[in-house]
């Protein structure tokens, strides 16, 4: 049995959770999320405490037990607080700005890159190159930030590019360093 799966989930006062037809719906002040239940798992709600219970001891059920608990916990956290990822643009002349529902990046290509933000995701970009991606779905926030980073990955020689705020880039020595 999963250690993570055994832990109960406390439901805040502003959040409602409904389980219908093997789908979990979570509604809160920031929005609404739904996710299908994976594996042979039952979800029980008693007195604002949600527990994830496996119905058998099969290998697939055990593998989905902790996963479902983590996904539901992230849904509850997302509709109450939301999630945020921060990216940093590093490089001379590299900059970005938000225009409507798209992010326009000038990162060394001949034309600016126009990245359309999906529904439910908002972004801000400061003058010093800090991009903040915000939303209620943790998976979607991580996916969008990874796609933005992929536009111009950090260079291993000069360190220029788009990186996560806590990412460190180990710079390689150039050609003339061996002489």
Secondary structure, 3 states (H helix, E strand, C coil): CCHHHHCCEECCCCCEEEEECCEEEEEECCEEEEEECCCCEEEEEECCEEEEEECCCCHHHHHHHHHHHHHHHHHHHHHHCCEEEEEEEECCCCEEEEECCEEEEECCCCCCEEEECCCCEEEEECCCCEEEEEECCHHHHHHHHHHHHHHCCCCCCCCCEEEECCCCCCCCCCHHHHC
